[in-house]
Amino acid sequence: MITYRRILALVSLITGLIFISATAYFIRQDERQHAHERNGELLALRVTYEVHLAELEHNLINLAQMLASEPEVIRLMSSAAQLPRGVDGSINQDALDSLRDGLRTVIDPQWQVMQDQLGIRQLQLTTPDLISLLRQHAPDEHGDSLERVRPMLEAARRDRVAHSGFEIGRAFAGLRGVVPVLAQQPNSTPQLVGLIEIGALLDGHIARLTNSTGVGYGVLLNPAAVSPTMWQAFQPPTSNGDHSCCFLLATSRHELRYWVGSGQLHPVNAPYRIERLHADGRDFDLLRFPLHDFLGQTVASRPPVGALAVWRDVTPALQAQQAARTEKIVSGLLGFLLVQGLILGVARLSRREWQAQLAAQTREVSTLAQRNEVLLMAAEEGIFGIDLEGRTRFINTSALRMLGFRQDEIEGERQHLLFHHSHHDGQPYPEADCPIAKTLKDGVVRRQEDWFTRRDGRGFPVELTCAPLIEDGRLNGAVVVFHDISDNKQREEALIALANTDALTGVANRRHFLERLQAELGRVGRHATQASLLMIDLDHFKRVNDTYGHATGDEVLRNLAALARQTLRQSDVIGRVGGEEFAALLPDDDAASAVQTAERLRKALETHPVITADGVQVMVTASIGVTRLRATDQKPEAPLGRADEALYLAKNQGRNRVVLHPGDQTTQDSD
């Protein structure tokens, strides 16, 4: 017989099972949601990590190219490459040591700047056959062959173009940039005389990332990649005796060192791996993804040489999750007890309980959304998201600050029409060429330099990464991360100016002057315009050095450069082409005007002596040869040769005078 008590017991049992199942279900859902969001945040930090590494590689190549363009470096490396070899392949070590000392003297000032200000830790010069000529970071290690040891060096030698990437060498493991050193040959292709390689440790770089994002970054190397290549004295430290997992190359926080030392990490064979680890009584989520060296970027079958690691403290999140779990259990128990005591009102009480739990769940979701918004708004990079129509759906504070817009002026608007509509030269930017529009069509991640326009119309260069937003397997939009690279561009321009300027006098160096002369020859040939060339040589300059010292001689050279800048027009080009030899390019000047300009410069030098530290006046004069550029001149050597001939005549006629090339005198008379 079914009694009231049996019905009550059955209803209580069913109600209890319902509450237990519901509570367990929401707890599992909550845990999955939190885990998914934490993993997503780690993967987003991976993108930031890779963007910063790409920027560092770009800077390394620029620094190496700056050194490779130094005339003195080219000359010394050319001399090293041309040293005769014996029957057994040996080289005169005294001559090689002398060249190595010369290179070290030229490079050392810039090496100090690179170490102190730019975080550079490796600088190596090699011969064309990949023999280590100079390791600035390890001065006593040289003369070893890098053939079949350093694929990046082999690729730069083979392709004669710059390469960059991560690579493990004998004395250094880190990011590297390699450029070929080419010596210009008259009427022939440039000759490869060596390679210059610059490398940076990742310690300072990942420390800055940790300061800006609040998470830990590290680099791990596989023992199989380190041990056969790297000299033991230069191998990174490890506290794991059998090296079963990895060497610790760099870390921004101590937890990774602890995990490596305690043997908690195991090799990763997947595209990425996220795991939960413990340190100092706290919980961390660790993301590891493969680190490919330079050769691994082109050879898909080559295993990674290590892993890049990103980890963050999830203790507060887990504590909050545990509190929410406890709250749900307590709520379920109270609901069950209330239903047991008030069986007649079970439907109403159950409904209210579900509503209370739904409200609690909504509050947790709202809190999590607020956390994500704080993380988005605190990022230093500009970040915004767009839908498939290119309309902005969200944008962070850094992006608004860089663009100068208010949030209500951007959200819902098409970003291309608002701040991505023009190139840096003001020309219209077709939306079909926009990398963001392309990603919205094909879902491919793109990284490139681009140009944004602020609200006030001023433009600025950016480096952006555009990644597709995939939801439920479908492309629903894109997320763009960008940062202002105006400072980087200014540094690049400063490096270019440094490469084109004579360090002593501040005028154009020989290489840059010859480039300007070649360009002017092209203009004269195309447009039949006029231009002239002056060759200036100080009279008895050796006597000045012997009598007053090289410091006074340097001051004499600077005085000539200053007087030339005062005498010549702003459009004229003055360059130092030899020890005491200068040349001046005068666009749009015929031979007669060039002679007058040269005479003014000669008189200025004659009447402006240099005063030594002892108060002695050093009178210096100059002989100047003049020629005009001709439409038949194809190479700078032709007008330079005529100017030299006129300069030789000025010297033979007693110095301190201006002489026009005889061939130009005939042309001038006929005109």
KESE-844618 format. One line per 5 residues: number of its first residue (from 0); their letters; for each residue x, y, z of C-alpha. Coordinates in pm, whole numbers. Last residue first. Layout:
<nodes>
NUM) a) X,Y,Z; ...
</nodes>
This chain:
<nodes>
670) dsdqt) 7968,7865,-7433; 8274,7787,-7644; 8500,7935,-7375; 8330,7723,-7105; 8372,7405,-7310
665) tqdgp) 8742,7477,-7359; 8783,7553,-6984; 8598,7230,-6899; 8860,7022,-7076; 9137,7212,-6897
660) hlvvr) 8996,7119,-6552; 8935,7436,-6352; 9207,7530,-6102; 9158,7699,-5764; 9460,7811,-5562
655) nrgqn) 9651,7759,-5238; 9911,7534,-5409; 10210,7649,-5620; 10118,7563,-5977; 10195,7195,-5926
650) kalyl) 9936,7166,-5648; 9670,7339,-5860; 9753,7110,-6153; 9708,6804,-5927; 9369,6941,-5815
645) aedar) 9265,6973,-6181; 9364,6610,-6237; 9178,6504,-5922; 8866,6687,-6045; 8894,6503,-6376
640) glpae) 8926,6166,-6198; 8632,6241,-5968; 8423,6333,-6274; 8492,5990,-6433; 8502,5774,-6115
635) pkqdt) 8144,5871,-6027; 8017,5639,-6304; 7827,5701,-6628; 7963,6040,-6730; 7845,6114,-7087
630) arlrt) 7598,6380,-6968; 7888,6568,-6819; 7947,6686,-6463; 8159,7001,-6437; 8513,7008,-6307
625) vgisa) 8698,7196,-6034; 9022,7121,-5849; 9087,7297,-5519; 9414,7352,-5334; 9381,7435,-4966
620) tvmvq) 9542,7664,-4713; 9618,7629,-4342; 9742,7885,-4091; 9772,7743,-3741; 9742,8021,-3483
615) vgdat) 9902,7928,-3149; 9692,7990,-2838; 9831,7692,-2648; 9507,7495,-2700; 9551,7553,-3073
610) ivpht) 9377,7830,-3271; 9278,7727,-3626; 9320,7993,-3895; 9025,8160,-4065; 9153,8384,-4344
605) elakr) 9298,8116,-4574; 9003,7885,-4515; 8757,8159,-4612; 8969,8252,-4914; 8964,7892,-5044
600) lreat) 8589,7863,-4984; 8518,8183,-5173; 8742,8065,-5458; 8560,7731,-5476; 8227,7912,-5504
595) qvasa) 8360,8130,-5784; 8503,7827,-5968; 8165,7646,-5932; 7983,7946,-6079; 8212,7941,-6383
590) adddp) 8184,7562,-6428; 7804,7558,-6426; 7608,7515,-6103; 7268,7335,-6098; 7386,7083,-5834
585) llaaf) 7718,7161,-5659; 7884,6843,-5524; 8174,6906,-5287; 8472,6679,-5225; 8709,6655,-4930
580) eeggv) 9061,6517,-4903; 9252,6531,-4575; 9229,6157,-4500; 9003,6062,-4790; 8653,6115,-4933
575) rgivd) 8512,6357,-4676; 8184,6487,-4812; 8013,6818,-4889; 7675,6817,-5067; 7514,7133,-5205
570) sqrlt) 7138,7195,-5155; 7201,7396,-4838; 7434,7625,-5030; 7810,7623,-4976; 8012,7878,-4782
565) qrala) 7893,7810,-4427; 7896,7430,-4474; 8243,7454,-4630; 8369,7666,-4340; 8249,7402,-4091
560) alnrl) 8409,7115,-4286; 8739,7304,-4313; 8736,7376,-3937; 8663,7008,-3863; 8967,6906,-4069
555) vedgt) 9184,7164,-3892; 9056,7040,-3554; 9161,6685,-3648; 9508,6812,-3734; 9522,6990,-3399
550) ahgyt) 9448,6660,-3224; 9697,6487,-3455; 9990,6688,-3326; 10115,7042,-3379; 10425,6999,-3593
545) dnvrk) 10389,6648,-3738; 10014,6679,-3785; 10044,7024,-3944; 10331,6907,-4166; 10116,6618,-4286
540) fhdld) 9853,6873,-4392; 10098,7045,-4628; 9816,7191,-4839; 9463,7068,-4757; 9293,6896,-5050
535) imlls) 8957,6993,-5204; 8799,6827,-5508; 8504,7032,-5635; 8227,6892,-5861; 7984,7072,-6088
530) aqtah) 7624,7042,-6198; 7422,7143,-6504; 7094,6999,-6631; 7046,6779,-6939; 6735,6622,-6782
525) rgvrg) 6812,6250,-6792; 7194,6256,-6797; 7222,6532,-6538; 6975,6353,-6310; 7163,6024,-6341
520) leaql) 7493,6195,-6264; 7325,6352,-5958; 7227,6006,-5829; 7584,5878,-5875; 7719,6182,-5686
515) relfh) 7474,6124,-5400; 7581,5758,-5374; 7949,5861,-5393; 7893,6102,-5103; 7728,5828,-4896
510) rrnav) 8020,5590,-4942; 8284,5857,-4881; 8133,5989,-4559; 7894,6284,-4559; 7990,6570,-4324
505) gtlad) 8005,6550,-3943; 8379,6615,-3933; 8516,6331,-3721; 8240,6068,-3744; 8191,6096,-4121
500) tnala) 7819,6054,-4175; 7617,5801,-4378; 7609,5509,-4128; 7525,5739,-3835; 7245,5899,-4038
495) ilaee) 7105,5553,-4113; 7125,5462,-3744; 6941,5783,-3652; 6672,5704,-3910; 6632,5357,-3760
490) rqknd) 6610,5509,-3412; 6338,5747,-3535; 6150,5453,-3685; 6170,5263,-3356; 6040,5569,-3166
485) sidhf) 5745,5600,-3407; 5663,5231,-3357; 5315,5286,-3204; 5160,4956,-3101; 4902,4722,-3251
480) vvvag) 4679,4425,-3163; 4383,4362,-3396; 4111,4108,-3319; 3900,3970,-3605; 3543,3881,-3697
475) nlrgd) 3298,3591,-3690; 3491,3319,-3876; 3312,2993,-3801; 3420,2684,-3605; 3187,2758,-3313
470) eilpa) 3352,3100,-3277; 3672,3195,-3461; 3804,3549,-3428; 4078,3590,-3688; 4412,3746,-3588
465) ctlev) 4550,4081,-3701; 4894,4176,-3570; 5000,4536,-3606; 5319,4738,-3613; 5230,5103,-3624
460) pfgrg) 5349,5419,-3797; 5182,5753,-3707; 4945,5989,-3885; 4820,6329,-3780; 4464,6409,-3887
455) drrtf) 4337,6531,-3547; 4149,6202,-3491; 4469,6005,-3545; 4561,5831,-3869; 4708,5479,-3874
450) wdeqr) 4994,5348,-4092; 5118,4990,-4133; 5397,4751,-4037; 5308,4386,-4072; 5167,4078,-3902
445) rvvgd) 4885,3875,-4054; 4690,3576,-3918; 4484,3411,-4193; 4102,3394,-4166; 4051,3428,-4544
440) kltka) 3803,3716,-4581; 3824,3898,-4245; 4202,3848,-4260; 4211,4030,-4596; 4012,4322,-4454
435) ipcda) 4260,4354,-4168; 4557,4337,-4407; 4415,4636,-4604; 4472,4605,-4981; 4099,4563,-5058
430) epypq) 4029,4864,-4836; 4214,5086,-5080; 4448,5323,-4885; 4421,5672,-5034; 4755,5856,-5077
425) gdhhs) 4864,6075,-4785; 5230,5970,-4799; 5191,5749,-4487; 4907,5560,-4655; 4547,5663,-4595
420) hhfll) 4212,5518,-4479; 4302,5338,-4158; 4160,5580,-3897; 3784,5618,-3951; 3713,5467,-4292
415) hqreg) 3909,5151,-4214; 3765,5129,-3861; 3406,5102,-3976; 3198,5250,-3695; 2997,5065,-3429
410) eiedq) 3239,5164,-3153; 3467,5444,-3270; 3314,5780,-3171; 3152,5638,-2857; 3494,5529,-2731
405) rfglm) 3645,5873,-2771; 3913,5919,-3032; 4277,6031,-3002; 4420,5732,-3189; 4700,5653,-2939
400) rlast) 4479,5716,-2634; 4184,5522,-2776; 4413,5226,-2853; 4560,5233,-2500; 4211,5249,-2345
395) nifrt) 4081,4934,-2516; 3849,4890,-2814; 3531,4685,-2863; 3287,4612,-3147; 3451,4815,-3427
390) rgeld) 3278,4767,-3761; 3474,4585,-4034; 3166,4417,-4180; 3277,4076,-4047; 3291,4216,-3694
385) igfig) 3577,4412,-3540; 3786,4389,-3225; 4029,4643,-3085; 4361,4630,-2902; 4626,4901,-2860
380) eeaam) 4927,4766,-2679; 4999,4877,-2322; 4739,4635,-2182; 4545,4764,-1880; 4214,4802,-2070
375) llven) 4209,4440,-2185; 4305,4303,-1842; 4040,4524,-1677; 3782,4404,-1934; 3871,4043,-1862
370) rqalt) 3820,4100,-1491; 3486,4274,-1554; 3373,3977,-1765; 3471,3743,-1480; 3267,3949,-1236
365) svert) 2967,3944,-1471; 2996,3567,-1512; 3009,3531,-1135; 2711,3759,-1090; 2512,3564,-1349
360) qaalq) 2590,3239,-1169; 2467,3388,-842; 2150,3512,-1012; 2091,3168,-1164; 2140,3012,-823
355) aqwer) 1884,3244,-666; 1636,3176,-949; 1684,2805,-905; 1615,2842,-535; 1300,3046,-599
350) rslra) 1165,2780,-833; 1245,2504,-588; 1064,2694,-310; 754,2735,-526; 745,2372,-640
345) vglil) 826,2228,-300; 551,2420,-114; 366,2109,7; 694,1941,97; 786,2212,344
340) gqvll) 1043,2050,570; 1206,1829,308; 1188,2109,48; 1362,2345,290; 1625,2086,363
335) fgllg) 1692,2034,-9; 1716,2406,-73; 1956,2449,214; 2171,2166,78; 2173,2312,-273
330) svike) 2270,2656,-147; 2549,2510,64; 2684,2316,-235; 2659,2621,-462; 2835,2844,-213
325) traaq) 3109,2588,-168; 3164,2581,-542; 3167,2961,-560; 3426,2974,-282; 3635,2713,-467
320) qaqla) 3618,2921,-785; 3724,3232,-598; 4016,3040,-452; 4100,2905,-796; 4098,3257,-943
315) ptvdr) 4311,3393,-660; 4563,3105,-704; 4583,3139,-1083; 4937,3282,-1094; 5049,3304,-1455
310) wvala) 5279,3110,-1685; 5426,3152,-2033; 5698,2918,-2164; 5878,2904,-2497; 6003,2557,-2582
305) gvppr) 6316,2390,-2708; 6512,2299,-3016; 6201,2202,-3212; 6219,1889,-3428; 6313,1927,-3797
300) savtq) 6045,1774,-4022; 5905,2114,-4125; 6240,2239,-4258; 6211,2615,-4319; 6152,2751,-3968
295) glfdh) 6342,2456,-3820; 6665,2581,-3975; 6638,2913,-3789; 6549,2749,-3457; 6202,2638,-3362
290) lpfrl) 6066,2694,-3010; 5762,2474,-2944; 5480,2582,-2710; 5461,2568,-2332; 5173,2718,-2131
285) ldfdr) 5191,2699,-1749; 4890,2762,-1522; 5010,2838,-1168; 4901,2746,-816; 5054,2889,-498
280) gdahl) 5228,2741,-193; 5570,2863,-305; 5538,2672,-632; 5267,2452,-785; 5194,2340,-1141
275) reiry) 4883,2313,-1362; 4945,2227,-1728; 4890,2379,-2071; 5068,2219,-2369; 5123,2346,-2722
270) panvp) 5168,2211,-3074; 5218,1867,-2908; 5539,1671,-2831; 5632,1850,-2506; 5911,1701,-2292
265) hlqgs) 5839,1671,-1918; 5852,1934,-1645; 5830,1854,-1273; 6199,1761,-1244; 6262,1966,-930
260) gvwyr) 6521,2188,-1098; 6301,2260,-1399; 6001,2345,-1182; 6210,2565,-950; 6372,2756,-1235
255) lehrs) 6025,2814,-1382; 5902,2957,-1050; 6188,3210,-1023; 6050,3475,-1258; 6167,3635,-1584
250) tallf) 6331,3319,-1711; 6609,3249,-1960; 6807,2954,-2100; 6685,2680,-1863; 6820,2355,-2006
245) ccshd) 6562,2086,-2059; 6378,1774,-1969; 6598,1475,-1899; 6902,1699,-1836; 7040,1420,-1609
240) gnstp) 7137,1652,-1326; 6840,1886,-1329; 6979,2204,-1173; 7046,2365,-1507; 7270,2652,-1615
235) pqfaq) 7304,2763,-1977; 7596,2615,-2175; 7890,2851,-2233; 8164,2648,-2066; 8022,2329,-2216
230) wmtps) 8074,2449,-2571; 7739,2440,-2751; 7671,2213,-3046; 7629,1848,-2944; 7493,1933,-2593
225) vaapn) 7240,2202,-2681; 6994,2048,-2929; 6968,1705,-2762; 6946,1878,-2422; 6625,2056,-2535
220) llvgy) 6623,2427,-2454; 6377,2618,-2234; 6288,2989,-2264; 6084,3178,-2004; 5799,3421,-1946
215) gvgts) 5606,3499,-1626; 5289,3708,-1607; 5228,4065,-1488; 5175,4202,-1841; 5403,4509,-1861
210) ntlra) 5665,4409,-1602; 5665,4050,-1729; 5724,4169,-2086; 6013,4385,-1968; 6166,4082,-1793
205) ihgdl) 6113,3881,-2113; 6333,4121,-2309; 6595,4156,-2038; 6648,3780,-2019; 6617,3705,-2395
200) lagie) 6983,3732,-2479; 7058,3925,-2794; 7269,3827,-3091; 7460,4012,-3365; 7626,3837,-3659
195) ilgvl) 7853,3995,-3918; 7959,3796,-4225; 8267,3806,-4447; 8432,3944,-4757; 8154,3878,-5013
190) qptsn) 8251,4067,-5329; 8015,4318,-5486; 7942,4260,-5856; 8181,4412,-6106; 8271,4743,-6272
185) pqqal) 8472,4863,-5974; 8432,4630,-5676; 8215,4712,-5376; 8295,4506,-5070; 8002,4311,-4925
180) vpvvg) 7960,4213,-4560; 7673,3965,-4535; 7412,4012,-4261; 7320,3787,-3967; 7063,3864,-3693
175) rlgaf) 7046,3644,-3388; 6802,3549,-3114; 6954,3333,-2843; 7216,3071,-2765; 7581,3173,-2738
170) argie) 7931,3024,-2729; 7911,2724,-2963; 7593,2833,-3134; 7225,2770,-3074; 6993,2957,-3310
165) fgsha) 6682,3172,-3293; 6598,3379,-3598; 6738,3627,-3845; 6865,3638,-4202; 7020,3918,-4410
160) vrdrr) 7096,3862,-4778; 7394,3718,-4963; 7189,3403,-5037; 7470,3148,-4984; 7665,3338,-4717
155) aaelm) 7345,3434,-4533; 7223,3072,-4553; 7554,2932,-4426; 7552,3177,-4134; 7196,3073,-4045
150) prvre) 7286,2702,-4071; 7554,2731,-3798; 7741,2403,-3738; 7782,2268,-4092; 8071,2514,-4140
145) lsdgh) 8134,2716,-3823; 8510,2661,-3834; 8712,2765,-3527; 8965,3051,-3543; 8823,3241,-3250
140) edpah) 8749,3209,-2877; 8965,3441,-2663; 8749,3749,-2724; 8420,3583,-2613; 8151,3854,-2649
135) qrlls) 8345,4029,-2928; 8388,3698,-3108; 8628,3775,-3393; 8740,3588,-3707; 8531,3273,-3670
130) ildpt) 8598,3075,-3989; 8285,3066,-4204; 8455,3042,-4548; 8366,3407,-4616; 8547,3507,-4291
125) tlqlq) 8349,3550,-3972; 8259,3838,-3739; 8073,3776,-3414; 7876,3998,-3173; 7677,3854,-2883
120) riglq) 7523,4014,-2574; 7310,4304,-2706; 7086,4464,-2439; 7030,4788,-2634; 7166,5057,-2401
115) dqmvq) 7466,4910,-2219; 7555,4619,-2448; 7491,4795,-2781; 7666,5111,-2660; 7972,4910,-2554
110) wqpdi) 7976,4727,-2886; 7957,5063,-3069; 8275,5178,-2895; 8443,4833,-2945; 8378,4796,-3318
105) vtrlg) 8667,4996,-3465; 8925,4883,-3206; 8808,4521,-3225; 8839,4529,-3602; 9194,4660,-3577
100) drlsd) 9284,4394,-3320; 9149,4124,-3554; 9349,4269,-3843; 9666,4252,-3633; 9583,3900,-3515
95) ladqn) 9540,3789,-3879; 9873,3940,-3978; 10049,3770,-3687; 9861,3444,-3755; 9983,3414,-4115
90) isgdv) 9725,3168,-4241; 9736,2787,-4260; 9568,2591,-4543; 9835,2317,-4551; 9992,2463,-4865
85) grplq) 9989,2805,-4702; 9713,3058,-4722; 9737,3416,-4844; 9533,3681,-4660; 9257,3809,-4892
80) aassm) 8963,3743,-4658; 9141,3920,-4372; 9212,4223,-4591; 8848,4237,-4701; 8746,4215,-4335
75) lrive) 8970,4512,-4255; 8841,4722,-4546; 8474,4641,-4486; 8507,4728,-4115; 8679,5054,-4207
70) pesal) 8407,5144,-4456; 8125,5085,-4202; 7827,4937,-4392; 7846,4599,-4219; 7827,4768,-3878
65) mqaln) 7493,4936,-3959; 7367,4618,-4123; 7428,4428,-3797; 7231,4687,-3598; 6937,4677,-3842
60) ilnhe) 6935,4295,-3840; 6918,4291,-3458; 6628,4542,-3459; 6417,4318,-3686; 6484,4015,-3463
55) lealh) 6367,4215,-3157; 6042,4311,-3333; 5975,3946,-3418; 6033,3847,-3053; 5785,4115,-2936
50) veytv) 5514,3984,-3169; 5579,3625,-3055; 5527,3711,-2686; 5209,3914,-2755; 5067,3617,-2949
45) rlall) 5156,3383,-2660; 4972,3620,-2423; 4655,3549,-2623; 4714,3174,-2572; 4741,3229,-2196
40) egnre) 4416,3431,-2193; 4236,3157,-2383; 4360,2894,-2139; 4227,3097,-1845; 3891,3144,-2023
35) hahqr) 3853,2773,-2102; 3952,2672,-1747; 3700,2916,-1597; 3423,2789,-1826; 3504,2425,-1757
30) edqri) 3508,2482,-1380; 3175,2666,-1390; 3015,2396,-1600; 3137,2129,-1360; 3002,2320,-1058
25) fyata) 2675,2381,-1238; 2631,2010,-1305; 2727,1902,-953; 2468,2138,-805; 2199,2018,-1046
20) sifil) 2271,1653,-980; 2263,1696,-600; 1948,1904,-612; 1767,1660,-841; 1876,1361,-637
15) gtils) 1745,1525,-320; 1413,1609,-486; 1374,1251,-606; 1453,1120,-260; 1221,1369,-92
10) vlali) 941,1282,-338; 992,913,-266; 1005,970,109; 688,1182,97; 511,919,-116
5) rryti) 622,655,127; 507,867,419; 169,923,258; 124,555,212; 135,337,-97
0) m) 0,0,0
</nodes>
